[in-house]
Amino acid sequence: MHDDALARESEPSIADILTAAGYPAGIRFADIVAKIAAAPADRLAIEYEDRRISYGEAAKAIGGIARLLESRGIGRGDHVGYMFRGHPHALYTLLATTLIGAVLCPINYQMSGALLTRLFERYRLSLVIADEACFEAASEAAAAAASPPAVLDGHGPEFCAAVDAGHSVAPFLARDYPAITDPALIMGTSGTTGEAKGVVLGQSWAGGGLIAARKWGCFDHPPKVYIALSWGYTAAVWQACIAFALGGSVVIPPRFSASRLWQDFHDRKCDHIHLMGTMPRMLLNQPKKPEDGAHGRIVVTSAAMPADAWVPFEERFNAQIFECYSSVDSGGCWMTNDGSAPPGSVGRPWKEYEARIVDDDDRDVPDGEIGELIMRARDFAPVVTYFNDPEASAEKVRGGWVHFGDYFRRDAEGHYWFVERKRDLIRRRAMGIAPSEIETVIRQMPGVAECSAIAVPSELGEDEVKLVIVKDSGSAIAPADIAAYSAETLPTYMMPKYIEIVDELPRTFGSERVQRFKLREAWNSPGTWDVPAAGYLGA
C-alpha cells in the first residue's frame, strides 16, 4: 500500500490550521457570525443583483432573523426547513438558525406535493421558511403533514421587517451554546442513486471550507467568491464561510446561468468559484466570448472536473483548478488534488485520513484495478449519521471504514481516480464498463448535446447498454445515425443495445448531476429504439 500520509508530509495539519485561525476546538457557525460582526461595518459582504450589502448590515439582518425565529418559538435543537433560490435572505437564514442552536434543513425549492409533505414529516420540522416562488407549495405540503409545521414567507412582510429592523448579534454570541458538537444542519444526499437521505452535520462543519482552502494553499488574500450553487449544497455553505472567515465577500446570483456566468463574474471582479457535476462542461459548451478569460487568474475549486475538460477549462478561462473529493456523508474524509497529481485525478487523502480500494468483501485490490473506495481517519472513528435511519448509518460505516459506494482505481504513483458510482457501473460480457467511457466518445458526435449511458436488464443475466441522447438544437440526427456512429467508434462490448432521444436528462437540484436511476426506472419507454432489431449486430 502507498503511504498517503508520507506523500502529504508538508501539508498543514487540521489542528495547525484551526489553531492558527484562533479556533483550536473547531469553527462553529456562530464563530462565522462573530467574524462578520467584528469586521469593519462598512466593508462589502454581499452583492446581489444591484445591491451591495455591508458587513454591518449583514450582521444586523442575521440578528433580526434570529430574534424573529425565537419569537416564533424556535430554539436549540428545533428543526427549520428552508426553501430558497439564490438570495441574501437564504444566507441570513442559514447563519441565524445555526446561531440560536436550531438545525437547518435545506430543501429543494422545486419540490411540491406529496414528496414535499413526506420530507417535512421525515425531517420533523417545526417551521419552514420558503421564498415567494415556493411559498404556496410549501404551505400546501405543510397542511397535508401529520404534524403540520408553520410556514413563513422568506420574502414576506414579517420576514423583511425583521431584516430591515435588524438586531445586534451580541446577545446570541454571549450564550454558552451552540456547542461545537451540536447538530447544525440536516443536508440531503445528492439523490443520484435513489431517494436522498438526510445527513446530520455538526457545528464544526462551518470550518470545513477554511480547512480545505488552507490545505490547498489557494487563498493568500480576502477572496471574492461567486456562489453559483444552490444553498442545499455544503459547498455553497463552505464558500460563504471561507469568504467571511478571511474577510472577503460573496456574490449571490439568483440562479446558475452558463451563458451569463463569466460576464457577471468578470463585471463583479470575482476571483473564486466552486463548480460541481456537469457545470464545467456546460460552461465549456458555451460559445467563446472575450470575457471568458478577461479576469486575472482565478481559483476554481471543483468536484468531478472531467479529465478531458481540465486543461481546456484552465486555458480558456484563465483558471487554476483545485479538485476535491468528499461528500456530505463522508464522515469528514477528504481527498484533494492541488495540481501535484495528473488532471482528472482526485489526488490523495489528506494526511489525517487513509484510503483503500477494495472488492465486495473489503479485500484490497491491486493498483490499477477497480474497486470501491473506503476511507477512515487515522486518529478517530468516523461517524456518519443519517437522520432517523440507524440502519443506513450502520451500513455506511462498517469496520471503522466509510464506504463511499464509488468505484475508484489507484495508479502506480498512488494517485486516486474516480471511475463511476458503484450502482452505475455496467457489467457486460464479463467486462466492467464505466458509463463515462461511452459518453466521452458519443459526445464527440456532431449533433449530440448530451448523453447518458446506463445499464438495463439483459436476457443473459448481465447488463445491456442503453444510450439516452439529447440532440443539439436544430439537429436532425436519428437513433440509426447514433447506432452507426457507435459501431464505428466503440468497441463491440460497449455497443448500445438500446437508444432513446429525449428533450432533457433528469438532473439533481443544484449540482446538475444526471440521475441515472431515473433513466433506469423508465428504461423501456415507448421511445426506446432496439439497435440489434434494426440490423446493427455489433450490439
N, C-alpha and C positions, 0 to 999 in steps of 0.2 A: 504493500500500500504506500501511496505517496504521503509524505509528511506535510500536510497542508499548512500547519502552524509554522513550520520552519520556513516555508515559502513566503509566509506573511510576517516574518520576524520584525521587519522595520515598520510595520503598520502600528499606529497608536492603538492602545487597548481601549475598550469601552470605559473602563474605570478611569483611565487617564483623561479621556475626553470629557466625561461628566465632571471630574474634579476641576479641570481647567475652566469649565463653564460655570463653576460655582455651585454645582448640584451633585455632590458625591453620592447621594442616595437615589438620584434619578430626577428627571424633569416631569412635573405634573402639568396638566393643562392650566391649573391655577398659577403656576410659575410663568407660563407664557403670558397670561393676563397681567401678572405683576410686571413683566418686561414692558408690555405695552403702556401700562400706567406710569412707569418710571421714565419713559423716553421723553424727550422734548415735545411738548404738547403740539407744536406746530409742524412737526416732522410728518412727511407724507407716509400714510399707512396703506391706503386702498385707493385704487382707481376703478371706477365702474362707469361705463359709458362716458358722459361728460362731467362726472362728479369726481372731485379729489377730496378724500377724507383723511383728516389728520389723525395722529396717534391719540391726541386728546379727545377728539370726537369719538373715535372708536372705543376708547376706554369707557366713556360716559354711556355710550349706547349699550355696551356689554353689561354695565351696571344696571341700566334701566331695564333690560330684559331679565336680568337675574332677579330684580325686585318684582317684576311682573309675574315671573314664574312662581315665586314664593307666595305672592298674593293669591295665586291660583291653587295653593296648597301643595305645590311641588317641592320636594325636599330630597335629602340624601337617600339614594337608593331607588327613587321612583324612576320609572321608565317613560321617556318622552320620545315619541316618533316625530321625524320631520321630513317633509317632502318639499324640496326647494330646487329650482333651477339656479343658474349662476346669478348670485345677488349678494350684496353685503349682509343682508339680513340672515342669510344662511351661515355666514362666518360668525356673526354676533351670537346666533342661537347656539352654535357649537360651543363657543367659549363660555357663554353664560350658563348653559345647562351643566357643563362639566365643572364650572366654578363652584356651584352650590352643591356639588356631590351627587347630582342626579345622573342618570345613564341615558345617553343619547342614542337613538336607534334610527339611522338614516334609511329611508325607504325610496325606492324608485318612483319618481314623480309621475311616471307613465302608467303606474298600476291603477286598477279600479276594480269594482265589483267584488265577487266572492273571493278572489285571490287576495285582494287587499284586506278584506274582513278577516280572512284566515291569518294573515300576517299580523294584524292588530292583536288578535287573540293569542297567537303564539308568543309574541313579544310582551304580552301582559302590560299594555300601555295604559298610563294614567291620563296622558294628554298627547294630542297630535297637533303639531304646528305645520300648516300647509300654506304654500303661496297661492296667489289668486288663481293660477291656472289649474290647480288640482284641489282647491278647497271644496268644491262641490262633490267630487269623487270621494274625498276623504270623509266628508260629512255623511254621505250615503253609506259608505263602508262601515263607519263607526256605529251608525244607527242599527246596523244589522248584526253587530257583535253581541256575544253573550253578555259581556260586561262592557258596555259602550264607553270608550274614552271620550273626554271632552275634546273638541276640535277648535283650534284658534287660527284665525286668518293671519298668516305671517306678513301680509301687506295691508291688513285691515286697520281701522281707526285705532283700536285699542293697542295693537302692537306698534303701530307707527308713533302713537303718542308716547309710549314707553321709550322708544328710540330717541325721539325728539327731546323729551324732557330730560332723559339721561339720569344717571345716579353714580355716585362715587363707588368704585370697586373696593375701596379701602376696608369697609366693614366686613366684606366677604373674605378678603385676603387675611384678615386678622383672626379668623377662625382656625381651629386646630384640625380641620378636615377640609377637603378630602385627603385621605392618606394616599401614599404612593401606590399602595396595593389595592385601593378601592377600584371597583369597576367604573369605567368611564364611557365606554361605547359598546354597543352590540352591532357589529358590522356584518353584513351579508357576504357570504362567499360569492364568487362571480356568477355561478349558475351555468357554467359551460358544460357540465356533465350531468346536470339534473337540477332538482329543486334546491335553491340556495339555502344554506344553513346560517344561523346567527352565531357569530363568534364573539365571546365576551373578551374585551380588551381592557386592561387596567390603565390607570392614570399615567403610568410610566410610558405608555405608547406615545405620549406627546414628544418624548425625546428621541424617538427613532430616526426622524429625518435629520436632526442635527448630528447624531452619531454617524449616519451614513455619509453626510457631507464631509465630516472630518476624516472619516476613513478614506474617502476618495481624495481629499485634499483639493476639492474643486471650488471652494469659496474663500477668497482672501479679502473680501470686501462685503459690505451690506448688499445683498442681491435684490434685484427687481424681478419678481417671479410672476410668470404668466400662467395662471391656473386654468388649463383647458379641460380639466377633468371634472366629472360630477363629484359633488360633495359626499356621495355614497362610497367613495374610494379612499382608503387610507393614504394613498399618495397625495391626494388633494389636501388632506388634513396636514400631512407632513410638510408639504410645500409652504403652507401658511405658517406653520410653526418654525420652520427654518428661517423664513423671512423675518419674522418678528423676533426670534431669538438672536439674530445677527443685526438687528436694527434696520432691516430693509423694508421693502414694500411689496404689495401684491396687486396684480391686475386681474379682475374678475370679469370675463366676458359673459354675456347672457347664455351663450351656448358655444360648443365647439363648431367651428366652420373651417373646413380645409381650404376653401377658396379665399377667405378673408384673413386667416390667422397671421400670416407673415406681415401683411400690411399693418395690421393692428399692433403686432409685436414690435415692428420697426418704429412706428409712429410714437409709441409709448416708451421707447428706449429700454426694453426689457433685456435681460441677459441670461435668463434661465427658464426652461420649460421641462415638464415631465410628460413623456408620451408612453402609451400602452397599446397593446393589441395591434390592430391594423392601422392605427393613426399614422405611423411613419410612412407606410405605403400609400395611404390616402393623400398625404402631403406630396410625396414624390410623383403621384399620378396627376397632380395639377399642372396646367400649362406653366412653363417657366416664365418668371416675371423679374424685372430689375430688382425688386425689393427682396428677393429670395435670400440673398447673402449680403444685403447692403449694410446690415448692422456689423458691429465689431464681433470678434469671435465669441460665441455663446456656449453655454453649458447645457447639454441635453441629457438629462437622466432618462433612462429607458428601461422598460420591461418588455422583453421579447422583440428586440430590434432584429429583423431578419438579416441573416448573414450577407445575402446578396444586395441588401439595401444599405448596409452600414457605411461603406466608403462613399458611394454616390450621395448619400444623405449628408455626410460630413462635408464633402466637397461643394455640393450645390448650396447648402445653407450655412456655410462657414461656421460649422459646429464641432464641438468636441463631445463625443458620446461616452457616457459612463453607464454601463449596463449593470442591472441588478436582477437578482432572482430571489424572491421570497414570496410570501402570500399572507393573507390576513390570518390564516390558520397554520402558520409555520412554527408556532411556539417561539418566535423571535429569531429563528435561524436565518442567516443571510449568506448569499454568495454575491460577489461583485467582480466586474472587470473594469479596471481603471485605465485600460489601454495597454496593460502589460501582457494581456492574453490576446489571441487572434480575434479579429472581428467575427461576431456570431457566437463566440463562447461567452458563458456567464462567469468565467474566471475561476476563482477558488473560494472556499468558505472563508469567512473572517477567522482570525486566529483563535477566537473563543469557541469555535464550533468545529466539528468534524463531520465528514460525509462519507457515505459508501454507496456503491452501485450494486444492487442485489437482485437475485432471482425471486421467484414467487415463494420460496422457502426461506428468504432472508439470508441466503448464502452469497458471498461476494462473487462477482463475475470478473473475468479478466479485463484489463484495459482494452478499449476498442469495441467491446461487446455492449449490447444494450441491456439495461436493467432498470429497476425502479430506484429513484433517489431516496435515500433516508438520511436524516441528519440528527445530531444531538449536540447539546452544549457540553463542553469539557468539564465545567465546574458545578453544574446544577442540572437537575432533572427538568427537561422541558415539559410545559403543560399547555394543552390546547383544550379550551372549554367551549363546547357548543351549547348555547343556552337551552336548558331543559331537554338535553339529549345526551345522557351519560353513555349510552351505548356507542354513539358515533364518536364521542370524545375518547373512549377507551380504544376504539378501533384505530383512531388516528395516531395515537402514541402507543406503540407496542414494544415491550422490552426496553423501554427507555429511549427509543428512536422515533422521531416524527416521520411518518410515511406520507410522502407527498403525492402519490398517485400519478407521478410523471415519469416517463421513460427518459433516461439520460445515458450518455456514454462518457467515459473519461479517456483522454488521449494519453500518449506516452509521456508527455511533459506534465501531466497532472491537471490539465485544464478540463473543465466540465462543460458538456454540450447538451442542451435541451434537445430531445428528439420529438416527443409527442406526449399528449395526455395518454395515460395508460389505457383508458377506455376508448380512445380514438384510434389506436394502432390497428391497422388492417392486417389480418393473417390470411395469406392466400398462397396456395401451392407450396406450403411449408416455408414461406418467406414472410418476414415481418416488414410491412410497408408503412412508413410514416406518410400520412396524407400530404404533408408539406412537400415531399419529394415529387409527387404527382402534380401538385398545384403550381410549383415553381416552373414546371415545363409548360403546362396548359396556359398559364397566364401570358406566355410569350406569343400565343396565337393571336393574330390580328382579329379584332372584333370581340375579344373576350375582355370584359371589365373586371370580373371577379369570378372565382371558382372555389368550390369546396369538394374535397374527396372524402367519402365516408364508406364505412363498412356496412354491408347489408347481408341478409341471410343467403346462404348458398345451399343448394341441394346436396353438396358433397360434405357438408358439415363444417367447413371453414367459413371464410367471408368471400363475398364478391365486392367489386369496386363500383361505386356509383359516383358520377360526376354531376354536381349541381352548378349550373353556369348562369351568370348574369352577363348579358351582352352589353357592349358599348352602345351608346345612344346612336340610333341610325344604322346599326349593324344588321345585316341580313343573314348571318350565319345560322345554320340549322344543325340539329343533332348529327346528321350524317357527315357534315363538314368536320365537326369536332371528333367524331369517330375516326375519320380518315387521318386527321392531324395526329390523333393519339397513336394510331397504328404506325405512323412514320417516326414518331419521336419518343415513344415509351417502350420499355422492354415488355415482352409478352405478358409476364406475370403482373404487370401494373395496368394492363389494358382494361378500361372500364367495361363492365357488362351492361351498365345502365347509364343513361344520360338524360338529364332534365334541364330545361331552360326556364328560369324563374325571373320575376321582376326584381327581387331583392333577397338577400340572405338574412335569416334571423340572427340578431346580434344581442350581446349583453348590453345592459344600460351603462353608458359612461365609457367603458374601455373599448367598446365596439368589437369584441371578440365574437367570432362566429359560434353559434350554439349548435354544434353538430348533433347533439342528442335530439333536437327538434327535427332536424333533417332525417335522422334515422327513424324517428317515430312515424314520419309520413313518407317513408322511402318508396312505397308502392303507389304513389299518387297517379291520377289519370294521365298526367303529362309526361310520365316516365317512358323513355324510349329504350327498347330492348336491342342492344347492339348486335349480339350474335344472330338474333332472329332476322336482322336486316342484312346479314351476309358477311359481317366482319368477324371471321372465325378466330382471330387472334384473341378475342375476349373469352 
